[in-house]
């Protein structure tokens, strides 16, 4: 830090490894770049215009202004510029609190970004405005930095609406004593319970200001996508929805998302739906009814055609529009998933939660119709009515494979069991394989 003796700055720098501290300290000079230096009482000063130059392609003007307000709100324990700019010490503390800070350290910055530099509290509307700006800028940053991981936003659903819905969902988690006011303790509690805000801020500031820390790569906010016929598809998913749904999936679901069924491509056929989805591992179903409501469910196991309920407590239902929420297992019953076809005595169709005739989500085998009957809540998941009408007409359906297909999982487990075997067993397996190959009973593998 040169000649500064700020105890606050030195304390914040201790959040970083010794090899990371020069990176943090060097951001200020790099942001100044070739722009003419403005002299303040403490030397060079960073202006809002300079921040705009750096972050302009990754954030809206309103979000950049909010970031600047957050930096300005910091008291670094040294004389501050008198001309409205920010000094090096303020920026270092801001970076430390956003990238490595606690909920107590981040909350005052969020308050300043939402309500202004001197605000003691912010209204719910001000917090909502900040979160909308942040979610929108996060999406913009992912696109600009090439972190879309195979997704194509121009072939996906309504991103602006997704931004609004995700912002509403995140702010609905705020617990304030006053219905319309959020102070620092309220925001501390919110940050502690809902880590998503910290992740979004970390991505925006880290990428927007070019802070590259070797030990801390940018957070991954989108799942990988592969094998999607984008030229034929206009999917219901949008990037904010993916950012919301992906963390809800159980741990271990890191396989790329792949499209198994879409009415846009495969038509309105229940038989085709069953054929494309059964035995394909965990899936996410997404439906849109003719009233515009969008909703769906996560199936934790492969779909199988049988007259009994299946699945486990990792399954859940969710709403996308007009509100974004997830509804998880209540413990009331085990009616997680149901898929049946061609039976005369049992219902034929696809369902999740509730009971026969009163599913939380149901698609009839005639495909065009379904229901979401929750009076007042689905017994299995605690979800309300998800569709516009209790008995709805289907507009669009998509099914995405989100886990490793069973056949690939079996292959991986077989390979792992071979690798875990003792050397003598491995040698025996290898010798058997070579013998079969020499007799023409096995195709050669790449490493034979």
C-alpha positions in Angstrom: 0.0 0.0 0.0 3.0 2.3 -0.1 2.9 5.0 2.6 -0.5 4.3 4.1 -0.7 3.3 7.8 -4.4 2.5 7.7 -5.0 -0.3 10.2 -8.3 -1.1 8.5 -6.6 -1.7 5.2 -4.0 -3.9 6.6 -6.7 -6.0 8.4 -8.6 -6.4 5.2 -5.5 -7.4 3.2 -5.0 -10.2 5.7 -8.0 -11.9 4.1 -5.8 -12.7 1.1 -2.8 -14.9 0.7 0.6 -13.1 0.5 0.8 -13.8 -3.3 -2.7 -12.3 -3.8 -2.2 -9.1 -2.0 -0.2 -7.4 -4.8 -3.0 -8.3 -7.1 -5.6 -6.5 -4.9 -3.3 -3.5 -4.3 -2.6 -3.2 -8.0 -6.2 -2.9 -9.1 -6.4 0.8 -8.4 -3.5 1.8 -10.6 -4.7 -0.4 -13.4 -8.2 1.2 -13.3 -6.6 4.6 -13.6 -4.9 3.3 -16.8 -4.1 6.0 -19.3 -6.7 8.4 -18.0 -5.3 11.7 -16.7 -4.8 11.5 -12.9 -6.9 13.8 -10.8 -5.2 15.2 -7.8 -6.9 15.0 -4.5 -5.6 15.4 -1.0 -4.3 11.8 -1.0 -3.0 11.8 -4.5 -4.6 9.9 -7.4 -8.4 9.5 -7.4 -10.7 7.1 -9.1 -13.8 8.6 -10.7 -17.2 7.2 -11.7 -16.2 7.8 -15.4 -13.1 5.6 -15.0 -15.2 2.9 -13.5 -17.6 3.1 -16.4 -14.8 2.6 -18.9 -13.8 -0.6 -17.1 -17.2 -2.1 -16.3 -19.3 -0.7 -19.1 -19.6 -3.9 -21.1 -20.5 -6.0 -18.1 -22.9 -3.9 -16.1 -25.6 -1.2 -16.6 -24.8 2.4 -15.8 -27.1 2.2 -12.8 -25.2 -0.8 -11.4 -21.9 0.8 -12.0 -23.1 3.9 -10.1 -24.2 1.7 -7.3 -20.8 0.1 -7.1 -19.2 3.5 -7.0 -21.6 4.5 -4.1 -20.5 1.4 -2.2 -16.9 2.3 -2.5 -17.5 5.9 -1.6 -19.3 4.8 1.6 -16.2 3.3 3.1 -14.2 5.1 5.8 -10.6 3.8 5.4 -9.1 5.7 8.3 -7.2 8.1 6.1 -8.1 11.5 4.6 -10.6 11.2 1.8 -10.6 13.0 -1.6 -12.6 16.3 -1.5 -13.6 16.1 -5.2 -16.1 13.2 -5.1 -13.7 10.5 -6.2 -12.5 7.5 -4.3 -9.0 6.7 -3.0 -6.9 3.6 -3.2 -7.6 2.6 0.4 -11.4 2.7 -0.2 -11.1 0.4 -3.2 -8.9 -2.1 -1.4 -11.3 -2.4 1.5 -14.3 -2.7 -0.9 -12.6 -5.5 -2.9 -11.7 -7.3 0.3 -15.3 -7.1 1.7 -17.0 -8.1 -1.5 -14.6 -10.9 -2.4 -13.7 -12.3 1.0 -15.9 -10.5 3.5 -18.3 -11.7 6.1 -22.1 -10.9 6.1 -21.3 -8.1 8.6 -18.8 -6.6 6.3 -20.9 -6.9 3.1 -24.2 -5.6 4.5 -23.2 -1.9 4.9 -21.9 -1.9 1.3 -25.2 -3.4 0.0 -27.1 -0.8 2.0 -25.1 2.0 0.4 -25.5 0.6 -3.1 -29.3 0.4 -2.6 -30.1 3.5 -0.6 -27.1 5.8 -1.1 -23.8 6.6 0.6 -25.2 7.9 3.9 -28.4 5.7 4.1 -29.3 4.2 7.5 -31.9 2.0 5.9 -33.3 1.2 2.5 -36.9 0.5 1.4 -37.9 -2.9 0.1 -38.3 -1.3 -3.3 -34.8 0.1 -3.2 -33.4 -3.3 -2.4 -35.4 -4.9 -5.2 -34.0 -2.3 -7.6 -30.5 -3.2 -6.6 -31.0 -6.9 -6.9 -32.6 -6.5 -10.4 -29.5 -4.4 -11.4 -27.2 -7.0 -10.0 -28.9 -10.1 -11.6 -29.1 -8.3 -14.9 -25.4 -7.3 -14.8 -24.4 -10.8 -13.7 -26.1 -12.2 -16.8 -24.3 -9.5 -18.9 -21.0 -10.4 -17.3 -21.4 -14.1 -18.0 -22.1 -13.4 -21.7 -19.3 -10.9 -22.1 -16.7 -13.2 -20.4 -17.8 -16.2 -22.4 -19.0 -18.2 -19.4 -22.3 -19.3 -20.9 -21.1 -23.0 -21.0 -23.0 -23.9 -24.2 -26.2 -22.0 -23.6 -27.5 -19.7 -26.2 -29.6 -16.8 -24.8 -31.0 -15.8 -28.2 -32.7 -19.2 -28.4 -34.0 -19.2 -24.8 -36.9 -17.7 -22.8 -37.6 -14.2 -21.6 -34.4 -13.1 -19.8 -35.7 -9.6 -18.6 -38.7 -11.4 -17.0 -36.4 -14.0 -15.5 -34.3 -11.1 -14.0 -37.4 -9.6 -12.4 -38.6 -13.0 -11.1 -35.3 -14.0 -9.6 -34.9 -10.6 -8.0 -38.4 -10.9 -6.5 -37.5 -14.4 -5.2 -34.3 -13.3 -3.6 -35.8 -10.2 -1.9 -38.7 -12.3 -0.6 -36.2 -14.0 1.7 -35.5 -10.7 3.6 -36.9 -10.7 7.1 -37.3 -7.1 8.3 -39.0 -5.9 11.5 -40.5 -3.1 9.5 -42.3 -4.3 6.3 -40.8 -1.6 4.2 -37.4 -0.9 5.7 -34.1 -2.8 5.7 -31.2 -1.8 8.0 -27.8 -3.2 8.3 -28.8 -6.0 10.8 -31.6 -7.1 8.5 -29.2 -7.3 5.5 -26.6 -9.1 7.6 -29.2 -11.8 8.4 -30.2 -12.0 4.7 -26.6 -12.4 3.5 -26.0 -15.1 6.1 -29.0 -17.2 5.1 -29.0 -16.5 1.3 -25.4 -16.8 -0.1 -26.6 -16.2 -3.7 -26.2 -12.4 -3.4 -22.6 -12.7 -2.3 -21.9 -15.0 -5.2 -23.4 -12.6 -7.7 -21.5 -9.6 -6.2 -18.3 -11.7 -6.2 -18.7 -12.5 -9.9 -19.6 -9.0 -11.0 -16.8 -7.2 -9.1 -14.1 -9.9 -9.7 -14.8 -10.0 -13.5 -15.9 -6.4 -13.9 -12.7 -5.0 -12.3 -10.5 -7.7 -13.7 -9.4 -9.1 -10.3 -7.8 -12.4 -11.1 -6.9 -14.4 -8.0 -5.0 -17.6 -8.8 -6.5 -19.5 -5.8 -10.1 -18.3 -6.4 -11.5 -18.6 -10.0 -14.8 -17.0 -10.9 -17.8 -18.8 -9.5 -19.6 -21.1 -11.9 -23.3 -20.0 -12.1 -24.5 -22.1 -15.0 -24.5 -25.8 -15.6 -22.8 -27.2 -18.7 -25.1 -27.7 -21.7 -24.5 -30.1 -24.6 -26.2 -31.9 -27.5 -29.0 -29.3 -27.9 -30.4 -28.6 -31.4 -30.5 -24.9 -30.9 -31.5 -24.1 -34.5 -34.8 -25.9 -34.0 -35.5 -24.9 -30.4 -37.0 -21.9 -28.6 -36.7 -23.2 -25.0 -38.6 -22.1 -21.9 -35.4 -21.9 -19.8 -33.6 -18.5 -19.4 -30.3 -17.7 -17.8 -31.7 -16.3 -14.5 -33.9 -19.4 -14.2 -30.8 -21.6 -14.7 -29.0 -19.6 -12.0 -31.9 -20.3 -9.7 -32.6 -23.9 -10.4 -29.0 -25.3 -10.7 -28.1 -24.8 -7.0 -31.4 -26.4 -6.0 -30.4 -29.8 -7.5 -28.9 -32.4 -5.1 -25.1 -32.5 -4.7 -23.4 -34.6 -7.4 -25.6 -33.5 -10.2 -22.7 -32.0 -12.2 -23.5 -33.7 -15.5 -24.2 -31.5 -18.5 -27.8 -30.6 -19.1 -29.2 -32.2 -22.3 -32.5 -31.9 -24.0 -34.5 -35.1 -23.9 -37.9 -33.9 -25.1 -39.5 -30.7 -26.4 -42.9 -30.1 -28.0 -41.2 -27.7 -30.3 -39.1 -30.5 -31.8 -40.8 -33.8 -30.9 -44.5 -32.8 -31.2 -47.3 -33.5 -28.8 -47.0 -37.2 -28.2 -47.1 -38.9 -24.8 -45.6 -42.1 -26.3 -42.6 -40.1 -27.6 -42.3 -38.4 -24.3 -42.1 -41.7 -22.4 -39.7 -43.2 -24.9 -37.3 -40.3 -24.7 -37.3 -39.9 -20.9 -37.6 -43.3 -19.3 -34.4 -44.8 -18.0 -32.4 -41.6 -18.7 -31.5 -40.6 -15.2 -32.6 -37.5 -13.2 -34.6 -34.9 -15.1 -36.1 -31.4 -14.9 -39.6 -31.0 -16.4 -40.7 -27.6 -17.5 -44.3 -26.8 -18.5 -46.1 -23.7 -19.8 -49.9 -23.6 -19.9 -52.1 -21.6 -22.2 -52.6 -18.9 -19.4 -48.8 -18.2 -19.5 -47.9 -19.9 -16.2 -44.6 -21.7 -16.2 -43.8 -24.4 -13.7 -42.2 -27.8 -13.4 -40.5 -30.4 -11.3 -37.2 -32.2 -10.6 -37.3 -36.0 -10.8 -34.3 -37.4 -8.8 -34.5 -40.9 -10.4 -35.0 -42.3 -13.9 -38.7 -42.4 -15.0 -40.0 -45.9 -15.2 -43.5 -47.0 -16.5 -45.3 -48.7 -13.7 -48.5 -48.4 -11.7 -46.7 -47.3 -8.4 -45.2 -44.1 -7.2 -41.4 -43.9 -7.5 -38.6 -41.5 -6.7 -37.3 -40.2 -3.4 -37.3 -37.2 -1.1 -34.8 -35.3 -3.3 -37.6 -34.6 -5.8 -39.3 -31.2 -5.8 -41.8 -29.0 -7.6 -41.2 -25.4 -8.7 -42.9 -22.3 -10.1 -41.2 -20.0 -12.6 -43.9 -17.5 -13.6 -45.8 -15.6 -12.2 -43.5 -16.2 -9.2 -40.2 -18.1 -8.8 -40.2 -20.6 -5.9 -39.1 -24.2 -5.1 -41.3 -26.5 -3.1 -39.6 -29.5 -1.4 -40.6 -32.7 0.4 -42.9 -32.2 3.3 -42.6 -35.8 4.8 -46.4 -36.3 4.6 -46.2 -39.2 2.0 -43.9 -40.7 -0.6 -45.8 -39.8 -3.7 -42.8 -38.3 -5.4 -43.1 -39.4 -9.1 -45.6 -41.4 -11.1 -45.6 -42.5 -14.8 -48.0 -45.0 -16.3 -49.3 -45.9 -19.7 -51.7 -48.4 -21.2 -53.4 -49.4 -18.0 -57.2 -49.8 -17.6 -57.4 -49.7 -13.8 -54.8 -47.1 -12.9 -54.4 -43.4 -14.1 -52.3 -43.1 -17.3 -50.1 -40.1 -17.4 -47.2 -38.4 -15.6 -47.5 -36.9 -12.2 -45.6 -35.5 -9.2 -46.9 -35.1 -5.7 -50.3 -35.4 -4.1 -52.4 -38.4 -5.0 -54.3 -40.0 -7.8 -56.7 -37.4 -9.2 -55.1 -34.6 -7.1 -51.5 -34.3 -8.2 -49.4 -31.3 -7.5 -48.4 -31.6 -11.2 -50.1 -33.9 -13.7 -50.0 -34.4 -17.4 -52.6 -36.7 -18.8 -51.7 -39.3 -21.4 -53.8 -37.5 -24.0 -51.0 -34.9 -23.6 -52.9 -31.7 -24.2 -54.4 -31.5 -20.7 -53.2 -31.6 -17.1 -54.0 -30.4 -13.6 -52.4 -28.9 -10.5 -54.8 -29.5 -7.7 -53.6 -28.2 -4.4 -56.3 -27.7 -1.8 -54.8 -25.6 -0.3 -51.3 -27.3 -0.8 -49.9 -30.4 -2.4 -49.4 -32.9 0.4 -46.1 -34.2 -0.9 -44.3 -30.9 -1.6 -46.4 -28.2 0.0 -46.8 -26.4 -3.3 -49.9 -24.2 -4.2 -51.7 -24.5 -7.5 -48.9 -24.0 -10.1 -51.0 -23.6 -13.3 -53.3 -20.7 -14.2 -56.4 -22.9 -14.0 -56.6 -26.0 -11.8 -57.3 -28.0 -15.0 -55.0 -26.5 -17.6 -54.3 -26.8 -21.3 -50.7 -27.4 -22.1 -48.8 -25.0 -24.4 -45.2 -26.2 -24.2 -43.3 -29.0 -22.4 -39.6 -29.6 -22.1 -37.6 -32.3 -20.3 -33.9 -31.9 -19.6 -31.6 -34.7 -18.5 -29.6 -33.3 -15.6 -27.8 -36.3 -14.2 -25.5 -39.0 -15.5 -27.5 -41.5 -17.5 -27.6 -44.9 -15.8 -25.5 -46.7 -18.5 -22.7 -44.1 -18.2 -22.8 -44.3 -14.4 -22.5 -48.1 -14.6 -19.5 -47.8 -16.9 -17.8 -45.2 -14.6 -18.4 -47.5 -11.6 -16.9 -50.5 -13.5 -13.9 -48.4 -14.4 -13.5 -47.2 -10.8 -13.8 -50.8 -9.5 -11.0 -51.8 -11.8 -8.8 -48.9 -10.8 -9.4 -49.6 -7.1 -8.5 -53.3 -7.5 -5.1 -54.5 -6.3 -2.3 -54.8 -8.9 -2.7 -58.6 -9.3 -6.4 -58.3 -10.1 -5.8 -55.4 -12.5 -3.2 -57.5 -14.3 -5.6 -60.4 -14.6 -8.4 -58.1 -16.0 -6.0 -56.7 -18.5 -4.7 -60.1 -19.6 -8.3 -61.3 -20.0 -9.1 -58.3 -22.2 -6.1 -58.9 -24.4 -7.0 -62.6 -24.8 -10.5 -61.8 -25.9 -9.2 -59.2 -28.3 -6.7 -61.7 -29.8 -9.5 -64.2 -30.4 -11.6 -61.5 -32.1 -14.2 -61.5 -29.3 -13.7 -57.9 -28.2 -13.2 -54.7 -30.1 -9.9 -53.0 -29.4 -10.0 -50.0 -27.1 -8.1 -46.7 -27.7 -5.4 -47.7 -25.2 -5.0 -51.3 -26.2 
